[in-house]
Amino acid sequence: MSDEVYNGMPAGELPDLQWRLAGDAETGVEMARLPDGQVAVRNAADPRGPALIYTRAEIEALIGGAQDGDFDQLLA
């Protein structure tokens, strides 16, 4: 396994991480903090599929926007 972490890499190639499930295993996503503070996101139904890698600031912006209702129109 390479030590390089990149956006879209197979989640199965990431180091041993503690994934947290949001939603259910068939329709949800899982997120895990990487050793360098970035956050990996994967499809819970495909845990060895691609992982999206985000900075801490990007995740903070996403969570803050969700809390503020910035994305509510997507559910209407």
C-alpha positions as CSV (number, residue, x, y, z in Angstrom):
1,M,0.0,0.0,0.0
2,S,1.3,3.5,-0.9
3,D,1.3,6.2,1.7
4,E,-0.1,8.6,-0.8
5,V,-3.8,9.6,-0.2
6,Y,-5.6,11.1,-3.1
7,N,-9.2,12.0,-4.1
8,G,-11.0,9.1,-5.7
9,M,-8.6,6.4,-4.5
10,P,-10.1,3.0,-3.5
11,A,-11.3,3.2,0.1
12,G,-9.9,-0.2,0.7
13,E,-6.4,1.2,0.1
14,L,-6.7,3.7,2.9
15,P,-5.0,3.0,6.2
16,D,-7.0,1.3,8.9
17,L,-9.6,4.0,9.8
18,Q,-12.6,4.2,12.1
19,W,-15.5,4.8,9.7
20,R,-18.7,6.5,11.0
21,L,-22.0,5.7,9.2
22,A,-24.5,8.4,8.4
23,G,-27.8,6.9,7.3
24,D,-28.1,3.2,6.7
25,A,-25.6,0.8,5.1
26,E,-27.5,0.6,1.8
27,T,-28.2,4.4,1.3
28,G,-25.8,6.2,3.6
29,V,-22.3,7.5,3.5
30,E,-19.4,6.8,5.9
31,M,-16.8,9.3,7.0
32,A,-13.4,8.8,8.6
33,R,-10.7,11.1,9.8
34,L,-7.3,10.5,8.2
35,P,-4.1,10.8,10.2
36,D,-3.3,14.2,8.7
37,G,-6.7,15.7,9.6
38,Q,-8.4,15.3,6.3
39,V,-11.7,13.5,6.0
40,A,-12.4,10.5,3.7
41,V,-16.0,9.9,2.5
42,R,-17.2,6.7,1.0
43,N,-20.5,5.1,-0.1
44,A,-21.6,2.7,2.7
45,A,-22.9,0.2,0.2
46,D,-19.5,0.0,-1.6
47,P,-16.9,0.3,1.2
48,R,-14.0,-0.7,-1.1
49,G,-15.1,1.8,-3.8
50,P,-13.8,5.3,-4.4
51,A,-13.2,7.6,-1.4
52,L,-13.5,11.4,-1.7
53,I,-10.9,13.2,0.4
54,Y,-11.8,16.6,1.9
55,T,-9.9,19.1,4.0
56,R,-11.1,19.8,7.5
57,A,-12.1,23.3,6.4
58,E,-14.3,21.8,3.6
59,I,-16.0,19.5,6.0
60,E,-16.6,22.3,8.5
61,A,-18.2,24.4,5.7
62,L,-20.4,21.5,4.7
63,I,-21.6,20.7,8.2
64,G,-22.1,24.4,9.0
65,G,-24.1,24.9,5.8
66,A,-26.3,21.9,6.6
67,Q,-26.9,23.2,10.1
68,D,-27.8,26.6,8.7
69,G,-30.3,25.1,6.3
70,D,-28.3,26.1,3.2
71,F,-29.2,22.8,1.4
72,D,-32.8,22.5,2.5
73,Q,-34.1,23.3,-1.0
74,L,-32.4,20.1,-2.2
75,L,-35.0,18.1,-0.2
76,A,-38.0,20.1,-1.3
